[in-house]
Amino acid sequence: MDYRLLGRSGLKVSTLILGTMTFGGKGNFAKVGSTDLAAARRQIDMSLDAGVNMLDTADVYSDGLSEEIVGEAIAGRRERLLLATKARFPMGAKGPNDRGLSRHHLMRACEASLKRLGTDHIDLYWCHEWDGETPVEEMLRALDDLTRSGKIGYVGISNFSGWHMMKMLMAAEREGLVRPVAQQIHYTLQAREAEYELMPIAVDQGVDAVVWSPLAGGLLSGKYRRDQKDPENTRKAAQWNEPPVRDVDKLYDIVDVLVEIAGARGVSAAQVALAWVLARPGVAGAIIGARTDEQLADNLKAAELSLSADEMARLEEVSRPPLLYPYWHQKATASERLSAADMVLLKPFLT
């Protein structure tokens, strides 16, 4: 297992991070899994043995049950792990202030998460989704106060657009408040939209990407093949609708190449897809979760896999996103003065 510095911080995180959205299986989250306490302990043991040093959860996962299971499962070994959780969405209450990133909601959400997790601090606290109604200065001041009080160690943002992120970074610098060190985003061979803005920001501003659902909800695992019946007992079978698939033929083209590379290497397609994500510039780590111990054991092996330049080129060719404006214009007229951040998207089009 490799460990990478998270953004412009001194915190080192394992390249694979254990996600716990499957823990609990309450409500709509039953579609992704229903891992109980005993199984959670096993998966945490497996992850620790493989070198994983961070767990990722959220207050909204199974309406708090995921956090409760995590808290019980790590009791007595809290010091071995970094804990990350999130806030933004409502937790049962229906009032107008029971959601968002206002100071009111963040303070209450943090205290509730600490209680459920059975700990006195959260190592990485994610803003789970953009809140367009709360001033970013208010969000940051609340997060700054939580940091200064020792209740959270670092701040991250998740599912923000590029301009949202830059607005927050500008406000943090201007006001002298805590600065986000990472962004938790969806980024896979099947969905490379993040290369237009988010990944260049990761490289340029040091807000590293921690990738959620790096196998596209299992679509890149090799289980789903062209003209074959979908397997049962999967997220797709349960009608979990993330991520959207806009081009089914292209998805299966990508899967075909993943399966070919995996077969030649004697590994799984899932490991190849994860290795691609971890090889991308600006990525600090990828969050893996699993319905079964067997799936987790397979995914953990991706930490040992390094793809060749030829394999990366094949995956690049089959998954390359189109150049939108202004990028096609920059390719044509600005190619002699591009930064490392620009090249995250444009480099394959210039070679």
C-alpha positions as a printed NumPy array, in Angstrom:
array([[  0.   ,   0.   ,   0.   ],
       [  1.236,   3.464,  -0.887],
       [  0.536,   6.566,   1.18 ],
       [  0.14 ,  10.021,  -0.316],
       [  0.066,  13.476,   1.207],
       [ -3.461,  14.851,   1.114],
       [ -3.37 ,  18.14 ,  -0.747],
       [ -1.275,  20.85 ,   0.875],
       [ -1.373,  19.121,   4.243],
       [  1.004,  16.899,   6.15 ],
       [ -1.581,  14.116,   6.406],
       [ -0.734,  10.878,   4.609],
       [ -3.599,   8.675,   3.462],
       [ -3.551,   5.209,   1.949],
       [ -4.258,   5.107,  -1.76 ],
       [ -7.187,   2.794,  -1.037],
       [ -9.699,   3.938,   1.559],
       [-12.473,   1.782,   3.001],
       [-15.92 ,   3.18 ,   2.229],
       [-18.789,   2.277,   4.531],
       [-21.92 ,   3.198,   2.584],
       [-22.808,  -0.508,   2.656],
       [-22.75 ,  -0.552,   6.477],
       [-26.256,  -0.709,   7.933],
       [-28.53 ,  -1.24 ,   4.94 ],
       [-31.252,   1.055,   6.219],
       [-33.812,   2.678,   3.913],
       [-32.686,   3.447,   0.377],
       [-29.104,   2.488,   1.25 ],
       [-30.164,  -1.17 ,   1.411],
       [-29.794,  -1.061,  -2.384],
       [-26.001,  -0.838,  -2.044],
       [-25.535,  -3.276,   0.825],
       [-26.504,  -4.268,   4.353],
       [-23.232,  -4.987,   6.137],
       [-23.837,  -5.715,   9.829],
       [-21.459,  -5.131,  12.747],
       [-19.743,  -8.531,  12.549],
       [-19.134,  -8.192,   8.808],
       [-17.972,  -4.598,   9.273],
       [-15.371,  -5.743,  11.786],
       [-14.109,  -8.354,   9.302],
       [-13.852,  -5.832,   6.485],
       [-12.035,  -3.343,   8.697],
       [ -9.625,  -6.109,   9.782],
       [ -8.987,  -6.998,   6.125],
       [ -8.384,  -3.36 ,   5.257],
       [ -6.019,  -2.765,   8.156],
       [ -4.059,  -5.888,   7.234],
       [ -3.718,  -4.533,   3.682],
       [ -2.402,  -1.181,   4.926],
       [ -5.56 ,   0.933,   4.645],
       [ -5.402,   3.776,   7.168],
       [ -8.67 ,   5.654,   6.562],
       [-12.38 ,   4.855,   6.83 ],
       [-14.921,   7.013,   5.028],
       [-18.541,   7.337,   6.092],
       [-21.289,   9.967,   6.228],
       [-24.018,  10.902,   8.662],
       [-26.688,  10.289,   6.025],
       [-25.583,   6.715,   5.256],
       [-28.414,   4.536,   6.583],
       [-29.613,   7.53 ,   8.62 ],
       [-26.627,   7.43 ,  10.977],
       [-26.436,   3.653,  11.335],
       [-23.25 ,   3.454,   9.258],
       [-21.499,   5.837,  11.652],
       [-22.758,   3.86 ,  14.644],
       [-21.458,   0.588,  13.21 ],
       [-18.1  ,   2.195,  12.389],
       [-17.846,   3.526,  15.95 ],
       [-18.528,   0.123,  17.478],
       [-16.29 ,  -1.719,  15.016],
       [-13.209,   0.421,  15.72 ],
       [-13.634,   0.611,  19.485],
       [-10.263,  -0.043,  21.095],
       [ -8.292,   0.655,  17.929],
       [ -9.338,   4.176,  17.035],
       [ -5.71 ,   5.309,  17.033],
       [ -4.897,   2.984,  14.111],
       [ -7.294,   4.718,  11.74 ],
       [ -8.162,   8.076,  10.265],
       [-11.893,   8.732,  10.336],
       [-13.675,  10.729,   7.674],
       [-17.36 ,  11.604,   7.669],
       [-19.66 ,  14.112,   5.991],
       [-22.465,  16.579,   6.619],
       [-24.984,  18.435,   4.454],
       [-28.159,  16.381,   4.085],
       [-31.15 ,  16.155,   6.475],
       [-31.091,  13.504,   9.176],
       [-34.721,  12.714,   9.888],
       [-35.836,  16.209,  10.889],
       [-37.756,  18.147,   8.243],
       [-37.183,  21.744,   9.354],
       [-35.742,  24.37 ,   6.988],
       [-32.488,  24.508,   8.983],
       [-31.985,  20.729,   9.192],
       [-29.909,  20.606,   6.012],
       [-27.196,  22.546,   4.207],
       [-23.842,  23.991,   5.237],
       [-25.016,  26.765,   7.528],
       [-23.198,  27.248,  10.819],
       [-26.357,  26.065,  12.584],
       [-26.481,  22.765,  10.704],
       [-22.723,  22.068,  10.571],
       [-22.25 ,  22.503,  14.326],
       [-25.162,  20.221,  15.156],
       [-24.203,  17.655,  12.531],
       [-20.623,  17.468,  13.776],
       [-21.664,  16.919,  17.395],
       [-24.114,  14.203,  16.343],
       [-21.478,  12.432,  14.234],
       [-18.946,  12.52 ,  17.079],
       [-21.499,  10.866,  19.342],
       [-22.42 ,   8.163,  16.838],
       [-18.762,   7.452,  16.05 ],
       [-17.844,   7.317,  19.736],
       [-14.855,   9.603,  19.308],
       [-13.765,  13.093,  20.324],
       [-12.482,  14.115,  16.886],
       [-13.046,  13.541,  13.173],
       [ -9.846,  13.492,  11.145],
       [-11.364,  14.65 ,   7.843],
       [-14.748,  16.38 ,   7.667],
       [-16.358,  16.578,   4.246],
       [-18.953,  19.103,   3.111],
       [-21.053,  16.467,   1.352],
       [-22.639,  18.688,  -1.294],
       [-22.734,  22.351,  -2.353],
       [-25.107,  24.713,  -0.535],
       [-25.875,  27.69 ,  -2.76 ],
       [-27.816,  29.577,  -0.082],
       [-25.219,  29.751,   2.69 ],
       [-22.378,  32.286,   2.22 ],
       [-19.056,  30.489,   1.851],
       [-17.607,  32.727,   4.592],
       [-20.202,  31.323,   7.013],
       [-19.383,  27.741,   6.035],
       [-15.66 ,  28.343,   6.412],
       [-15.911,  30.152,   9.738],
       [-17.922,  27.29 ,  11.215],
       [-15.396,  24.769,   9.891],
       [-12.536,  26.938,  11.142],
       [-14.061,  27.012,  14.642],
       [-14.532,  23.236,  14.614],
       [-10.895,  22.861,  13.583],
       [ -9.59 ,  25.225,  16.245],
       [-11.639,  23.391,  18.881],
       [-10.008,  20.092,  17.888],
       [-13.26 ,  18.444,  16.862],
       [-12.118,  18.082,  13.249],
       [ -8.614,  17.82 ,  11.854],
       [ -8.968,  18.709,   8.175],
       [-11.709,  19.949,   5.873],
       [-12.744,  18.53 ,   2.517],
       [-15.451,  19.272,  -0.012],
       [-17.492,  16.871,  -2.11 ],
       [-19.58 ,  17.213,  -5.269],
       [-18.694,  20.892,  -5.767],
       [-18.293,  22.37 ,  -9.233],
       [-15.067,  24.067, -10.247],
       [-16.369,  27.582,  -9.622],
       [-17.834,  26.532,  -6.269],
       [-14.438,  25.23 ,  -5.215],
       [-12.528,  28.293,  -6.377],
       [-15.022,  30.57 ,  -4.613],
       [-14.41 ,  28.683,  -1.374],
       [-10.621,  28.693,  -1.785],
       [-10.614,  32.435,  -2.507],
       [-12.716,  33.154,   0.584],
       [-10.482,  30.977,   2.771],
       [ -7.38 ,  32.883,   1.622],
       [ -9.027,  36.299,   1.908],
       [-10.455,  35.689,   5.391],
       [ -7.558,  33.628,   6.764],
       [ -9.813,  30.64 ,   7.437],
       [ -9.301,  26.892,   7.178],
       [ -8.646,  25.767,   3.602],
       [-10.038,  22.536,   2.12 ],
       [ -7.269,  20.009,   1.508],
       [ -9.185,  17.585,  -0.698],
       [-12.238,  17.048,  -2.862],
       [-14.241,  13.83 ,  -2.863],
       [-15.519,  13.362,  -6.407],
       [-16.813,  10.828,  -8.89 ],
       [-14.107,  10.094, -11.469],
       [-13.77 ,   6.895, -13.484],
       [-12.947,   5.592, -16.935],
       [-16.69 ,   5.735, -17.589],
       [-17.106,   9.3  , -16.267],
       [-14.173,  11.638, -16.93 ],
       [-16.021,  14.963, -16.715],
       [-13.863,  15.908, -13.739],
       [-10.954,  16.478, -16.148],
       [-12.562,  19.662, -17.487],
       [-12.28 ,  21.619, -14.221],
       [-11.993,  19.584, -11.02 ],
       [ -8.814,  17.634, -11.767],
       [ -6.93 ,  20.693, -13.104],
       [ -7.876,  22.463,  -9.855],
       [ -6.566,  19.464,  -7.92 ],
       [ -3.173,  19.832,  -9.601],
       [ -3.042,  23.635,  -9.65 ],
       [ -4.486,  24.404,  -6.211],
       [ -3.407,  21.326,  -4.285],
       [ -6.936,  20.145,  -3.495],
       [ -6.391,  16.46 ,  -4.178],
       [ -9.124,  14.148,  -5.396],
       [-10.396,  11.261,  -3.303],
       [-12.555,   9.286,  -5.709],
       [-15.915,   7.848,  -4.72 ],
       [-17.398,   4.884,  -6.578],
       [-14.224,   4.384,  -8.662],
       [-15.793,   1.302, -10.284],
       [-18.847,   3.31 , -11.389],
       [-21.155,   1.447,  -9.062],
       [-19.754,  -1.88 , -10.282],
       [-20.185,  -1.104, -13.98 ],
       [-16.405,  -1.367, -14.481],
       [-15.965,  -4.515, -12.398],
       [-16.297,  -6.871, -15.358],
       [-19.632,  -8.241, -14.122],
       [-21.592,  -6.375, -16.773],
       [-20.883,  -7.376, -20.382],
       [-22.335,  -6.47 , -23.736],
       [-25.36 ,  -8.556, -24.751],
       [-25.301, -10.535, -21.514],
       [-27.907, -10.658, -18.78 ],
       [-27.018,  -8.466, -15.817],
       [-26.106, -10.36 , -12.63 ],
       [-28.497, -10.353,  -9.687],
       [-27.82 ,  -8.975,  -6.19 ],
       [-26.06 ,  -5.871,  -7.486],
       [-26.635,  -2.135,  -7.159],
       [-27.833,  -1.988, -10.741],
       [-30.322,  -4.79 , -10.157],
       [-31.628,  -2.864,  -7.15 ],
       [-32.079,   0.193,  -9.406],
       [-29.41 ,   2.322,  -7.723],
       [-29.144,   5.117, -10.295],
       [-25.584,   6.374,  -9.772],
       [-23.707,   6.981, -11.976],
       [-25.79 ,   7.827, -15.047],
       [-24.72 ,   6.086, -18.259],
       [-25.073,   8.401, -21.259],
       [-23.389,   6.153, -23.831],
       [-23.969,   2.453, -23.23 ],
       [-21.901,   1.345, -26.242],
       [-18.891,   3.348, -25.049],
       [-19.261,   1.867, -21.561],
       [-19.038,  -1.65 , -22.975],
       [-16.109,  -0.654, -25.193],
       [-14.282,   0.392, -22.028],
       [-15.245,  -2.821, -20.246],
       [-13.972,  -4.878, -23.188],
       [-10.527,  -3.278, -22.899],
       [-10.509,  -3.668, -19.105],
       [-11.307,  -7.366, -19.445],
       [ -8.608,  -7.86 , -22.1  ],
       [ -5.923,  -6.173, -19.999],
       [ -7.057,  -8.026, -16.89 ],
       [ -6.979, -11.38 , -18.661],
       [ -3.443, -10.79 , -19.917],
       [ -2.324,  -9.799, -16.423],
       [ -4.184, -12.524, -14.551],
       [ -6.054,  -9.981, -12.437],
       [ -9.636,  -8.726, -12.288],
       [-11.11 ,  -5.959, -14.43 ],
       [-11.948,  -4.135, -11.189],
       [ -8.271,  -4.049, -10.218],
       [ -7.344,  -2.582, -13.609],
       [-10.021,   0.117, -13.338],
       [ -8.846,   1.038,  -9.836],
       [ -5.196,   1.09 , -10.905],
       [ -6.089,   3.541, -13.708],
       [ -7.726,   5.925, -11.229],
       [ -4.777,   5.777,  -8.838],
       [ -2.361,   6.548, -11.679],
       [ -4.104,   9.793, -12.635],
       [ -2.504,  13.14 , -11.678],
       [ -4.14 ,  14.876,  -8.739],
       [ -5.599,  11.704,  -7.21 ],
       [ -4.705,  10.993,  -3.591],
       [ -6.824,   7.903,  -3.174],
       [ -9.91 ,   5.913,  -4.095],
       [-12.717,   4.788,  -1.812],
       [-13.591,   1.124,  -2.132],
       [-16.609,  -0.576,  -0.62 ],
       [-17.969,  -4.051,  -1.054],
       [-21.058,  -6.122,  -0.425],
       [-18.892,  -9.186,   0.3  ],
       [-15.493,  -9.992,   1.779],
       [-14.489, -11.545,  -1.548],
       [-15.15 ,  -8.3  ,  -3.426],
       [-13.166,  -6.334,  -0.856],
       [-10.229,  -8.755,  -0.988],
       [-10.11 ,  -8.424,  -4.77 ],
       [-10.299,  -4.625,  -4.723],
       [ -7.542,  -4.34 ,  -2.123],
       [ -5.149,  -6.077,  -4.513],
       [ -5.357,  -3.053,  -6.83 ],
       [ -2.903,  -1.271,  -4.533],
       [ -0.206,  -3.612,  -5.867],
       [ -1.022,  -3.175,  -9.569],
       [  0.879,  -0.746, -11.795],
       [ -0.257,  -0.405, -15.398],
       [  2.198,  -0.097, -18.266],
       [  2.338,   2.926, -20.557],
       [  0.766,   0.831, -23.313],
       [ -2.087,  -0.286, -21.075],
       [ -2.719,   3.294, -19.954],
       [ -2.72 ,   4.404, -23.599],
       [ -5.305,   1.774, -24.551],
       [ -7.564,   2.849, -21.714],
       [ -7.034,   6.505, -22.626],
       [ -8.047,   5.926, -26.228],
       [-11.238,   4.035, -25.439],
       [-12.438,   6.397, -22.683],
       [-11.206,   9.834, -23.806],
       [-13.8  ,  12.592, -23.267],
       [-14.612,  15.065, -26.057],
       [-12.983,  18.486, -26.016],
       [-15.621,  21.038, -25.082],
       [-15.212,  24.788, -25.516],
       [-12.884,  26.517, -24.616],
       [-10.587,  23.48 , -24.56 ],
       [-10.689,  22.719, -28.295],
       [ -9.768,  26.342, -28.897],
       [ -6.92 ,  26.167, -26.362],
       [ -5.633,  23.014, -28.039],
       [ -5.546,  24.821, -31.386],
       [ -4.075,  28.139, -30.241],
       [ -2.433,  27.838, -26.811],
       [ -0.573,  24.545, -26.883],
       [  2.86 ,  26.191, -26.548],
       [  1.99 ,  27.733, -23.149],
       [  0.093,  25.148, -21.112],
       [  0.616,  24.311, -17.438],
       [  0.694,  20.916, -15.767],
       [ -2.908,  21.523, -14.708],
       [ -3.954,  22.253, -18.291],
       [ -2.307,  19.058, -19.454],
       [ -4.52 ,  16.87 , -17.245],
       [ -7.124,  17.203, -19.985],
       [ -5.216,  18.354, -23.044],
       [ -2.053,  16.231, -23.062],
       [ -3.593,  13.211, -24.866],
       [ -4.888,  15.512, -27.619],
       [ -1.412,  16.967, -28.215],
       [  0.547,  13.712, -28.573]])
